[in-house]
Amino acid sequence: MTKDTTSTRRSFLKGGALLAVPLATAAPAAVLAEDELKARLARLEDQAAIRELHQSWLRRVNAGAGDAVAPLSALDHAACSIAADHAGEPDAIEIAPDGKSAVGRFQHLVETETRILPDCTLARMAHAQGGGFVRQVERRMLKVEYVKACGGWVIARVESALV
């Protein structure tokens, strides 16, 4: 019994079509992977920009800049300084799917200052000597809302809660 091994043009085309199917599906997958990488890179760049803005804002708060302290109106007392709480939860930055807003949650040690009312002699003496304040350090969770405006991130609102 002999087997006929001659090929025809039809069998050649079938084989070529079967080989081309994986190549046709690989091209859209490569495009999707590239788009996913671009989106991830943009998200990482936004997170880095927000972290830099947050650090810059903390430096201005600690230096006593009035414009930087204004968003801290959510605090019960005047904030003297804010430092990162390295023993607390790690920072979390969530960027909205549209990429135009974000929310950051940061645990910090906030030093607050409350003025003693000068209703007694000791309080008046303390004020005369440049004192008259009670300072305390509290662990707080700062929830900072950011908005992308003019190509950069800005702080829209700051909320504070005791941890």
OpenMM code with the backbone's topology and positions (N, CA, C; nanometers):
from openmm import Vec3, app, unit

residues = "MET THR LYS ASP THR THR SER THR ARG ARG SER PHE LEU LYS GLY GLY ALA LEU LEU ALA VAL PRO LEU ALA THR ALA ALA PRO ALA ALA VAL LEU ALA GLU ASP GLU LEU LYS ALA ARG LEU ALA ARG LEU GLU ASP GLN ALA ALA ILE ARG GLU LEU HIS GLN SER TRP LEU ARG ARG VAL ASN ALA GLY ALA GLY ASP ALA VAL ALA PRO LEU SER ALA LEU ASP HIS ALA ALA CYS SER ILE ALA ALA ASP HIS ALA GLY GLU PRO ASP ALA ILE GLU ILE ALA PRO ASP GLY LYS SER ALA VAL GLY ARG PHE GLN HIS LEU VAL GLU THR GLU THR ARG ILE LEU PRO ASP CYS THR LEU ALA ARG MET ALA HIS ALA GLN GLY GLY GLY PHE VAL ARG GLN VAL GLU ARG ARG MET LEU LYS VAL GLU TYR VAL LYS ALA CYS GLY GLY TRP VAL ILE ALA ARG VAL GLU SER ALA LEU VAL".split()
positions = [
    Vec3(0.0833, -0.1159, 0.0000),
    Vec3(0.0000, 0.0000, 0.0000),
    Vec3(0.0884, 0.1229, 0.0000),
    Vec3(0.0612, 0.2112, -0.0911),
    Vec3(0.1422, 0.3322, -0.1022),
    Vec3(0.0599, 0.4520, -0.0610),
    Vec3(0.1286, 0.5449, -0.0034),
    Vec3(0.0636, 0.6672, 0.0426),
    Vec3(0.1004, 0.7788, -0.0529),
    Vec3(0.0005, 0.8591, -0.0911),
    Vec3(0.0271, 0.9715, -0.1810),
    Vec3(0.0619, 1.0923, -0.0949),
    Vec3(0.1827, 1.1418, -0.1059),
    Vec3(0.2288, 1.2534, -0.0234),
    Vec3(0.2396, 1.3822, -0.1024),
    Vec3(0.1760, 1.3879, -0.2138),
    Vec3(0.1833, 1.5117, -0.2913),
    Vec3(0.0946, 1.6158, -0.2261),
    Vec3(0.1443, 1.7377, -0.2195),
    Vec3(0.0674, 1.8450, -0.1587),
    Vec3(-0.0010, 1.9264, -0.2661),
    Vec3(-0.1066, 1.9839, -0.2270),
    Vec3(-0.1802, 2.0689, -0.3193),
    Vec3(-0.1720, 2.2125, -0.2702),
    Vec3(-0.2126, 2.2995, -0.3573),
    Vec3(-0.2123, 2.4406, -0.3213),
    Vec3(-0.3085, 2.4660, -0.2065),
    Vec3(-0.4188, 2.3961, -0.2034),
    Vec3(-0.5182, 2.4137, -0.0990),
    Vec3(-0.4604, 2.3763, 0.0379),
    Vec3(-0.3908, 2.2686, 0.0484),
    Vec3(-0.3312, 2.2285, 0.1761),
    Vec3(-0.2224, 2.3262, 0.2186),
    Vec3(-0.1520, 2.3820, 0.1232),
    Vec3(-0.0500, 2.4820, 0.1555),
    Vec3(-0.1146, 2.6062, 0.2154),
    Vec3(-0.2256, 2.6519, 0.1587),
    Vec3(-0.2952, 2.7700, 0.2092),
    Vec3(-0.3539, 2.7440, 0.3474),
    Vec3(-0.4052, 2.6240, 0.3704),
    Vec3(-0.4592, 2.5901, 0.5026),
    Vec3(-0.3497, 2.5977, 0.6087),
    Vec3(-0.2355, 2.5416, 0.5767),
    Vec3(-0.1235, 2.5438, 0.6710),
    Vec3(-0.0764, 2.6852, 0.6986),
    Vec3(-0.0720, 2.7693, 0.5964),
    Vec3(-0.0310, 2.9086, 0.6143),
    Vec3(-0.1301, 2.9850, 0.6983),
    Vec3(-0.2590, 2.9596, 0.6786),
    Vec3(-0.3624, 3.0272, 0.7574),
    Vec3(-0.3533, 2.9864, 0.9039),
    Vec3(-0.3271, 2.8604, 0.9311),
    Vec3(-0.3145, 2.8147, 1.0695),
    Vec3(-0.1931, 2.8773, 1.1377),
    Vec3(-0.0871, 2.8980, 1.0648),
    Vec3(0.0317, 2.9607, 1.1220),
    Vec3(0.0130, 3.1096, 1.1442),
    Vec3(-0.0711, 3.1741, 1.0655),
    Vec3(-0.0900, 3.3184, 1.0751),
    Vec3(-0.1832, 3.3584, 1.1884),
    Vec3(-0.2678, 3.2680, 1.2364),
    Vec3(-0.3638, 3.3004, 1.3424),
    Vec3(-0.2935, 3.3507, 1.4689),
    Vec3(-0.1898, 3.2828, 1.5208),
    Vec3(-0.1241, 3.3356, 1.6415),
    Vec3(-0.0614, 3.4728, 1.6183),
    Vec3(-0.0113, 3.5004, 1.5002),
    Vec3(0.0483, 3.6308, 1.4720),
    Vec3(-0.0562, 3.7408, 1.4700),
    Vec3(-0.1748, 3.7103, 1.4181),
    Vec3(-0.2813, 3.8102, 1.4123),
    Vec3(-0.3326, 3.8451, 1.5507),
    Vec3(-0.3356, 3.7505, 1.6425),
    Vec3(-0.3827, 3.7789, 1.7776),
    Vec3(-0.2730, 3.8386, 1.8651),
    Vec3(-0.1486, 3.8230, 1.8282),
    Vec3(-0.0379, 3.8764, 1.9089),
    Vec3(-0.0271, 4.0274, 1.8944),
    Vec3(-0.0609, 4.0821, 1.7813),
    Vec3(-0.0477, 4.2263, 1.7598),
    Vec3(-0.1376, 4.3059, 1.8530),
    Vec3(-0.2705, 4.2751, 1.8647),
    Vec3(-0.3524, 4.3506, 1.9602),
    Vec3(-0.3072, 4.3310, 2.1045),
    Vec3(-0.2590, 4.2134, 2.1392),
    Vec3(-0.2106, 4.1904, 2.2756),
    Vec3(-0.0899, 4.2783, 2.3052),
    Vec3(-0.0030, 4.2964, 2.2078),
    Vec3(0.1145, 4.3826, 2.2265),
    Vec3(0.0712, 4.5269, 2.2452),
    Vec3(-0.0296, 4.5698, 2.1700),
    Vec3(-0.0801, 4.7065, 2.1839),
    Vec3(-0.1432, 4.7259, 2.3210),
    Vec3(-0.2208, 4.6260, 2.3665),
    Vec3(-0.2818, 4.6343, 2.4995),
    Vec3(-0.1757, 4.6389, 2.6088),
    Vec3(-0.0727, 4.5589, 2.5961),
    Vec3(0.0350, 4.5576, 2.6957),
    Vec3(0.1063, 4.6919, 2.6995),
    Vec3(0.1275, 4.7510, 2.5825),
    Vec3(0.1938, 4.8812, 2.5769),
    Vec3(0.1075, 4.9894, 2.6405),
    Vec3(-0.0243, 4.9872, 2.6138),
    Vec3(-0.1151, 5.0834, 2.6758),
    Vec3(-0.1197, 5.0664, 2.8274),
    Vec3(-0.1181, 4.9409, 2.8722),
    Vec3(-0.1185, 4.9139, 3.0157),
    Vec3(0.0089, 4.9656, 3.0819),
    Vec3(0.1213, 4.9485, 3.0160),
    Vec3(0.2480, 4.9990, 3.0697),
    Vec3(0.2487, 5.1512, 3.0753),
    Vec3(0.1941, 5.2155, 2.9719),
    Vec3(0.1873, 5.3622, 2.9714),
    Vec3(0.0981, 5.4123, 3.0842),
    Vec3(-0.0158, 5.3460, 3.1068),
    Vec3(-0.1068, 5.3853, 3.2145),
    Vec3(-0.0404, 5.3658, 3.3505),
    Vec3(0.0307, 5.2554, 3.3669),
    Vec3(0.0999, 5.2295, 3.4938),
    Vec3(0.2095, 5.3324, 3.5182),
    Vec3(0.2836, 5.3660, 3.4136),
    Vec3(0.3888, 5.4664, 3.4257),
    Vec3(0.3293, 5.6018, 3.4632),
    Vec3(0.2175, 5.6394, 3.4004),
    Vec3(0.1527, 5.7670, 3.4334),
    Vec3(0.1061, 5.7672, 3.5781),
    Vec3(0.0500, 5.6538, 3.6251),
    Vec3(0.0039, 5.6447, 3.7637),
    Vec3(0.1210, 5.6571, 3.8609),
    Vec3(0.2335, 5.5916, 3.8311),
    Vec3(0.3517, 5.6012, 3.9176),
    Vec3(0.4096, 5.7420, 3.9184),
    Vec3(0.4106, 5.8074, 3.8026),
    Vec3(0.4592, 5.9458, 3.7961),
    Vec3(0.3685, 6.0380, 3.8760),
    Vec3(0.2366, 6.0171, 3.8694),
    Vec3(0.1432, 6.0981, 3.9471),
    Vec3(0.1646, 6.0757, 4.0966),
    Vec3(0.1841, 5.9510, 4.1386),
    Vec3(0.2081, 5.9232, 4.2796),
    Vec3(0.3368, 5.9896, 4.3273),
    Vec3(0.4403, 5.9870, 4.2463),
    Vec3(0.5672, 6.0517, 4.2833),
    Vec3(0.5482, 6.2032, 4.2942),
    Vec3(0.4724, 6.2617, 4.2025),
    Vec3(0.4482, 6.4064, 4.2067),
    Vec3(0.3671, 6.4434, 4.3310),
    Vec3(0.2701, 6.3600, 4.3677),
    Vec3(0.1894, 6.3867, 4.4875),
    Vec3(0.2751, 6.3748, 4.6125),
    Vec3(0.3610, 6.2740, 4.6189),
    Vec3(0.4510, 6.2609, 4.7354),
    Vec3(0.5425, 6.3834, 4.7481),
    Vec3(0.5948, 6.4304, 4.6369),
    Vec3(0.6815, 6.5487, 4.6389),
    Vec3(0.6030, 6.6715, 4.6844),
    Vec3(0.4809, 6.6891, 4.6351),
    Vec3(0.3964, 6.8007, 4.6776),
    Vec3(0.3680, 6.7916, 4.8266),
    Vec3(0.3386, 6.6708, 4.8756),
    Vec3(0.3093, 6.6528, 5.0177),
    Vec3(0.4312, 6.6888, 5.1037),
    Vec3(0.5493, 6.6432, 5.0640),
    Vec3(0.6709, 6.6748, 5.1389),
    Vec3(0.6989, 6.8255, 5.1370),
    Vec3(0.6794, 6.8868, 5.0215),
    Vec3(0.6985, 7.0319, 5.0101),
    Vec3(0.6012, 7.1061, 5.1006),
    Vec3(0.4767, 7.0602, 5.1041),
    Vec3(0.3756, 7.1227, 5.1902),
    Vec3(0.4134, 7.1078, 5.3377),
    Vec3(0.4626, 6.9883, 5.3767),
    Vec3(0.5040, 6.9682, 5.5157),
    Vec3(0.6191, 7.0604, 5.5541),
    Vec3(0.7145, 7.0784, 5.4621),
    Vec3(0.8263, 7.1697, 5.4910),
    Vec3(0.7748, 7.3126, 5.5130),
    Vec3(0.6774, 7.3555, 5.4326),
    Vec3(0.6225, 7.4913, 5.4476),
    Vec3(0.5425, 7.5042, 5.5773),
    Vec3(0.4688, 7.3994, 5.6152),
    Vec3(0.3948, 7.4025, 5.7423),
    Vec3(0.4926, 7.4148, 5.8582),
    Vec3(0.5993, 7.3344, 5.8563),
    Vec3(0.6974, 7.3369, 5.9646),
    Vec3(0.7754, 7.4675, 5.9692),
    Vec3(0.7854, 7.5366, 5.8555),
    Vec3(0.8525, 7.6669, 5.8529),
    Vec3(0.7592, 7.7794, 5.8967),
    Vec3(0.6294, 7.7474, 5.9127),
    Vec3(0.5335, 7.8472, 5.9584),
    Vec3(0.4746, 7.9315, 5.8480),
    Vec3(0.4814, 7.8873, 5.7236),
    Vec3(0.4243, 7.9632, 5.6126),
    Vec3(0.2723, 7.9661, 5.6274),
    Vec3(0.2147, 8.0841, 5.6253),
    Vec3(0.0712, 8.1011, 5.6461),
    Vec3(-0.0139, 8.0318, 5.5418),
    Vec3(0.0285, 8.0366, 5.4149),
    Vec3(-0.0517, 7.9733, 5.3092),
    Vec3(-0.0519, 7.8217, 5.3223),
    Vec3(0.0514, 7.7652, 5.3798),
    Vec3(0.0582, 7.6200, 5.3960),
    Vec3(-0.0256, 7.5732, 5.5142),
    Vec3(-0.0376, 7.6565, 5.6176),
    Vec3(-0.1107, 7.6191, 5.7373),
    Vec3(-0.2612, 7.6315, 5.7162),
    Vec3(-0.3047, 7.7105, 5.6198),
    Vec3(-0.4470, 7.7328, 5.5961),
    Vec3(-0.5273, 7.6042, 5.5772),
    Vec3(-0.4797, 7.5045, 5.5012),
    Vec3(-0.5598, 7.3822, 5.4880),
    Vec3(-0.5744, 7.3028, 5.6173),
    Vec3(-0.5003, 7.3390, 5.7203),
    Vec3(-0.5078, 7.2659, 5.8461),
    Vec3(-0.6183, 7.3153, 5.9372),
    Vec3(-0.7129, 7.3885, 5.8837),
    Vec3(-0.8214, 7.4391, 5.9663),
    Vec3(-0.9037, 7.3262, 6.0266),
    Vec3(-0.8864, 7.2047, 5.9755),
    Vec3(-0.9586, 7.0903, 6.0295),
    Vec3(-0.9055, 7.0502, 6.1669),
    Vec3(-0.7857, 7.0924, 6.2000),
    Vec3(-0.7298, 7.0601, 6.3314),
    Vec3(-0.7985, 7.1424, 6.4393),
    Vec3(-0.8101, 7.0842, 6.5578),
    Vec3(-0.8744, 7.1538, 6.6687),
    Vec3(-0.7889, 7.2681, 6.7219),
    Vec3(-0.6593, 7.2541, 6.7117),
    Vec3(-0.5657, 7.3522, 6.7647),
    Vec3(-0.4711, 7.3948, 6.6539),
    Vec3(-0.3895, 7.4945, 6.6829),
    Vec3(-0.2908, 7.5397, 6.5852),
    Vec3(-0.1780, 7.4370, 6.5753),
    Vec3(-0.1456, 7.3964, 6.4548),
    Vec3(-0.0374, 7.2994, 6.4342),
    Vec3(0.0955, 7.3722, 6.4313),
    Vec3(0.1893, 7.3278, 6.5139),
    Vec3(0.3238, 7.3858, 6.5162),
    Vec3(0.4150, 7.3144, 6.4191),
    Vec3(0.4053, 7.1829, 6.4191),
    Vec3(0.4884, 7.1040, 6.3286),
    Vec3(0.4201, 6.9718, 6.2993),
    Vec3(0.4581, 6.9149, 6.1863),
    Vec3(0.4058, 6.7854, 6.1449),
    Vec3(0.5237, 6.7013, 6.0999),
    Vec3(0.5322, 6.5802, 6.1521),
    Vec3(0.6400, 6.4880, 6.1144),
    Vec3(0.5794, 6.3537, 6.0781),
    Vec3(0.6432, 6.2852, 5.9864),
    Vec3(0.5953, 6.1528, 5.9456),
    Vec3(0.6013, 6.0573, 6.0633),
    Vec3(0.4994, 5.9745, 6.0760),
    Vec3(0.4944, 5.8730, 6.1805),
    Vec3(0.5412, 5.7412, 6.1193),
    Vec3(0.6697, 5.7130, 6.1346),
    Vec3(0.7269, 5.5944, 6.0720),
    Vec3(0.6812, 5.4647, 6.1385),
    Vec3(0.6251, 5.4751, 6.2584),
    Vec3(0.5752, 5.3566, 6.3269),
    Vec3(0.4311, 5.3258, 6.2863),
    Vec3(0.3686, 5.4155, 6.2125),
    Vec3(0.2291, 5.3968, 6.1735),
    Vec3(0.2140, 5.3230, 6.0419),
    Vec3(0.0944, 5.3299, 5.9891),
    Vec3(0.0622, 5.2662, 5.8612),
    Vec3(0.1425, 5.3323, 5.7494),
    Vec3(0.1730, 5.2573, 5.6435),
    Vec3(0.2420, 5.3192, 5.5298),
    Vec3(0.1493, 5.4164, 5.4567),
    Vec3(0.2092, 5.5123, 5.3904),
    Vec3(0.1321, 5.6095, 5.3136),
    Vec3(0.0541, 5.5385, 5.2037),
    Vec3(-0.0642, 5.5909, 5.1741),
    Vec3(-0.1464, 5.5341, 5.0672),
    Vec3(-0.1965, 5.6477, 4.9789),
    Vec3(-0.1735, 5.6358, 4.8502),
    Vec3(-0.2206, 5.7349, 4.7542),
    Vec3(-0.3061, 5.6630, 4.6515),
    Vec3(-0.4315, 5.7063, 4.6399),
    Vec3(-0.5246, 5.6475, 4.5446),
    Vec3(-0.5577, 5.7522, 4.4389),
    Vec3(-0.5275, 5.7201, 4.3156),
    Vec3(-0.5554, 5.8120, 4.2058),
    Vec3(-0.6849, 5.7684, 4.1402),
    Vec3(-0.7726, 5.8645, 4.1129),
    Vec3(-0.9014, 5.8353, 4.0496),
    Vec3(-0.8785, 5.7778, 3.9103),
    Vec3(-0.9721, 5.6968, 3.8618),
    Vec3(-0.9558, 5.6369, 3.7287),
    Vec3(-0.9375, 5.7394, 3.6161),
    Vec3(-0.9980, 5.8572, 3.6309),
    Vec3(-0.9819, 5.9597, 3.5267),
    Vec3(-0.8480, 6.0322, 3.5369),
    Vec3(-0.7736, 6.0126, 3.6464),
    Vec3(-0.6414, 6.0725, 3.6623),
    Vec3(-0.6432, 6.2198, 3.6963),
    Vec3(-0.7589, 6.2748, 3.7321),
    Vec3(-0.7694, 6.4186, 3.7592),
    Vec3(-0.7803, 6.4513, 3.9070),
    Vec3(-0.7954, 6.3506, 3.9917),
    Vec3(-0.8015, 6.3735, 4.1355),
    Vec3(-0.7381, 6.2552, 4.2067),
    Vec3(-0.7035, 6.2773, 4.3324),
    Vec3(-0.6406, 6.1714, 4.4118),
    Vec3(-0.6660, 6.1983, 4.5594),
    Vec3(-0.6528, 6.0936, 4.6379),
    Vec3(-0.6657, 6.1031, 4.7826),
    Vec3(-0.5443, 6.0352, 4.8440),
    Vec3(-0.4798, 6.1044, 4.9364),
    Vec3(-0.3658, 6.0483, 5.0071),
    Vec3(-0.3965, 6.0363, 5.1546),
    Vec3(-0.3558, 5.9249, 5.2143),
    Vec3(-0.3720, 5.9048, 5.3586),
    Vec3(-0.2328, 5.8871, 5.4176),
    Vec3(-0.2003, 5.9765, 5.5118),
    Vec3(-0.0667, 5.9790, 5.5698),
    Vec3(-0.0787, 5.9848, 5.7215),
    Vec3(-0.0079, 5.8967, 5.7913),
    Vec3(-0.0045, 5.9053, 5.9374),
    Vec3(0.1107, 5.9948, 5.9772),
    Vec3(0.0800, 6.0909, 6.0649),
    Vec3(0.1803, 6.1875, 6.1077),
    Vec3(0.1702, 6.2115, 6.2567),
    Vec3(0.2789, 6.2629, 6.3106),
    Vec3(0.2806, 6.3141, 6.4470),
    Vec3(0.2629, 6.4642, 6.4361),
    Vec3(0.1522, 6.5139, 6.4908),
    Vec3(0.1209, 6.6559, 6.4792),
    Vec3(0.1398, 6.7204, 6.6158),
    Vec3(0.2258, 6.8206, 6.6197),
    Vec3(0.2461, 6.8960, 6.7425),
    Vec3(0.1517, 7.0156, 6.7394),
    Vec3(0.0643, 7.0212, 6.8395),
    Vec3(-0.0330, 7.1305, 6.8457),
    Vec3(-0.0033, 7.2210, 6.9638),
    Vec3(-0.0556, 7.3396, 6.9547),
    Vec3(-0.0303, 7.4408, 7.0571),
    Vec3(-0.1629, 7.5077, 7.0932),
    Vec3(-0.1920, 7.5114, 7.2233),
    Vec3(-0.3129, 7.5768, 7.2722),
    Vec3(-0.2715, 7.6890, 7.3655),
    Vec3(-0.3263, 7.8039, 7.3435),
    Vec3(-0.2930, 7.9211, 7.4260),
    Vec3(-0.3673, 7.9134, 7.5594),
    Vec3(-0.2937, 7.9381, 7.6689),
    Vec3(-0.3550, 7.9427, 7.8019),
    Vec3(-0.4211, 8.0786, 7.8181),
    Vec3(-0.5455, 8.0782, 7.8629),
    Vec3(-0.6150, 8.2051, 7.8849),
    Vec3(-0.5489, 8.2809, 7.9999),
    Vec3(-0.5251, 8.4111, 7.9816),
    Vec3(-0.4580, 8.4889, 8.0879),
    Vec3(-0.5549, 8.5323, 8.1982),
    Vec3(-0.6175, 8.4355, 8.2624),
    Vec3(-0.7160, 8.4683, 8.3657),
    Vec3(-0.6601, 8.4558, 8.5073),
    Vec3(-0.5308, 8.4244, 8.5195),
    Vec3(-0.4703, 8.4194, 8.6525),
    Vec3(-0.3294, 8.4777, 8.6432),
    Vec3(-0.2706, 8.5020, 8.7578),
    Vec3(-0.1394, 8.5645, 8.7631),
    Vec3(-0.0332, 8.4790, 8.6958),
    Vec3(-0.0333, 8.3507, 8.7205),
    Vec3(0.0667, 8.2622, 8.6599),
    Vec3(0.0554, 8.2621, 8.5071),
    Vec3(-0.0653, 8.2616, 8.4554),
    Vec3(-0.0845, 8.2627, 8.3105),
    Vec3(-0.0361, 8.3953, 8.2519),
    Vec3(-0.0667, 8.5071, 8.3194),
    Vec3(-0.0197, 8.6379, 8.2704),
    Vec3(0.1321, 8.6448, 8.2731),
    Vec3(0.1962, 8.5873, 8.3771),
    Vec3(0.3424, 8.5858, 8.3843),
    Vec3(0.4008, 8.5010, 8.2702),
    Vec3(0.3397, 8.3878, 8.2433),
    Vec3(0.3876, 8.3022, 8.1350),
    Vec3(0.3780, 8.3745, 8.0010),
    Vec3(0.2689, 8.4469, 7.9773),
    Vec3(0.2538, 8.5227, 7.8525),
    Vec3(0.3563, 8.6359, 7.8450),
    Vec3(0.3846, 8.6989, 7.9559),
    Vec3(0.4816, 8.8084, 7.9579),
    Vec3(0.6225, 8.7573, 7.9252),
    Vec3(0.6499, 8.6333, 7.9566),
    Vec3(0.7816, 8.5759, 7.9310),
    Vec3(0.7885, 8.5003, 7.7978),
    Vec3(0.6862, 8.5160, 7.7157),
    Vec3(0.6867, 8.4530, 7.5843),
    Vec3(0.6312, 8.3122, 7.5829),
    Vec3(0.5740, 8.2695, 7.6926),
    Vec3(0.5165, 8.1345, 7.6995),
    Vec3(0.3658, 8.1436, 7.6990),
    Vec3(0.3055, 8.0658, 7.7846),
    Vec3(0.1603, 8.0671, 7.7954),
    Vec3(0.0905, 7.9749, 7.6975),
    Vec3(0.1611, 7.8716, 7.6569),
    Vec3(0.1032, 7.7757, 7.5625),
    Vec3(0.1210, 7.6341, 7.6157),
    Vec3(0.0278, 7.5500, 7.5835),
    Vec3(0.0382, 7.4085, 7.6148),
    Vec3(0.0580, 7.3361, 7.4823),
    Vec3(0.1691, 7.2619, 7.4745),
    Vec3(0.1987, 7.1872, 7.3515),
    Vec3(0.1799, 7.0388, 7.3770),
    Vec3(0.1287, 6.9721, 7.2759),
    Vec3(0.1160, 6.8271, 7.2842),
    Vec3(0.1349, 6.7665, 7.1462),
    Vec3(0.1776, 6.6415, 7.1447),
    Vec3(0.1995, 6.5692, 7.0195),
    Vec3(0.0945, 6.4595, 7.0105),
    Vec3(0.0275, 6.4546, 6.8953),
    Vec3(-0.0776, 6.3557, 6.8741),
    Vec3(-0.0518, 6.2800, 6.7441),
    Vec3(-0.0867, 6.1529, 6.7447),
    Vec3(-0.0842, 6.0755, 6.6203),
    Vec3(-0.2125, 6.1064, 6.5456),
    Vec3(-0.1978, 6.1468, 6.4201),
    Vec3(-0.3146, 6.1801, 6.3396),
    Vec3(-0.3028, 6.1208, 6.2007),
    Vec3(-0.4171, 6.0900, 6.1443),
    Vec3(-0.4253, 6.0465, 6.0053),
    Vec3(-0.4680, 6.1683, 5.9242),
    Vec3(-0.3821, 6.2084, 5.8333),
    Vec3(-0.4155, 6.3196, 5.7453),
    Vec3(-0.4698, 6.2621, 5.6149),
    Vec3(-0.5907, 6.3021, 5.5808),
    Vec3(-0.6504, 6.2647, 5.4528),
    Vec3(-0.6430, 6.3899, 5.3660),
    Vec3(-0.5629, 6.3812, 5.2619),
    Vec3(-0.5386, 6.4972, 5.1759),
    Vec3(-0.5993, 6.4690, 5.0386),
    Vec3(-0.6823, 6.5622, 4.9927),
    Vec3(-0.7428, 6.5496, 4.8601),
    Vec3(-0.6655, 6.6380, 4.7634),
    Vec3(-0.6295, 6.5815, 4.6504),
    Vec3(-0.5514, 6.6507, 4.5492),
    Vec3(-0.6328, 6.6616, 4.4207),
    Vec3(-0.6060, 6.7673, 4.3446),
    Vec3(-0.6697, 6.7882, 4.2152),
    Vec3(-0.5605, 6.8237, 4.1158),
    Vec3(-0.5718, 6.7688, 3.9959),
    Vec3(-0.4756, 6.8011, 3.8904),
    Vec3(-0.5262, 6.9257, 3.8188),
    Vec3(-0.4468, 7.0317, 3.8240),
    Vec3(-0.4849, 7.1579, 3.7607),
    Vec3(-0.3645, 7.2141, 3.6868),
    Vec3(-0.3849, 7.2568, 3.5652),
    Vec3(-0.2788, 7.3162, 3.4827),
    Vec3(-0.1582, 7.2229, 3.4708),
    Vec3(-0.1834, 7.0941, 3.4601),
    Vec3(-0.0751, 6.9984, 3.4405),
    Vec3(-0.0036, 6.9554, 3.5668),
    Vec3(-0.0382, 7.0121, 3.6819),
    Vec3(0.0273, 6.9744, 3.8068),
    Vec3(-0.0750, 6.9480, 3.9155),
    Vec3(-0.0297, 6.8914, 4.0243),
    Vec3(-0.1173, 6.8576, 4.1363),
    Vec3(-0.1187, 6.9707, 4.2377),
    Vec3(-0.2367, 6.9965, 4.2956),
    Vec3(-0.2523, 7.0953, 4.4029),
    Vec3(-0.3364, 7.0334, 4.5141),
    Vec3(-0.3187, 7.0849, 4.6345),
    Vec3(-0.3954, 7.0358, 4.7494),
    Vec3(-0.5306, 7.1046, 4.7486),
    Vec3(-0.6357, 7.0250, 4.7500),
    Vec3(-0.7714, 7.0794, 4.7527),
    Vec3(-0.8248, 7.0881, 4.8956),
    Vec3(-0.7961, 6.9854, 4.9772),
    Vec3(-0.8511, 6.9837, 5.1113),
    Vec3(-0.7698, 6.8902, 5.2001),
    Vec3(-0.7620, 6.9228, 5.3290),
    Vec3(-0.6914, 6.8393, 5.4269),
    Vec3(-0.7865, 6.8114, 5.5418),
    Vec3(-0.8023, 6.6853, 5.5745),
    Vec3(-0.8805, 6.6460, 5.6912),
    Vec3(-0.7872, 6.5741, 5.7882),
    Vec3(-0.8191, 6.5853, 5.9161),
    Vec3(-0.7351, 6.5239, 6.0174),
    Vec3(-0.8210, 6.4473, 6.1151),
    Vec3(-0.7736, 6.3306, 6.1547),
    Vec3(-0.8439, 6.2503, 6.2542),
    Vec3(-0.7413, 6.1844, 6.3443),
    Vec3(-0.7763, 6.1726, 6.4719),
    Vec3(-0.6889, 6.1036, 6.5672),
    Vec3(-0.6808, 5.9565, 6.5297),
    Vec3(-0.5634, 5.9000, 6.5484),
    Vec3(-0.5436, 5.7570, 6.5173),
    Vec3(-0.5636, 5.6763, 6.6420),
] * unit.nanometer
topology = app.Topology()
chain = topology.addChain("A")
for resn in residues:
    res = topology.addResidue(resn, chain)
    for name in ("N", "CA", "C"):
        topology.addAtom(name, app.Element.getBySymbol(name[0]), res)
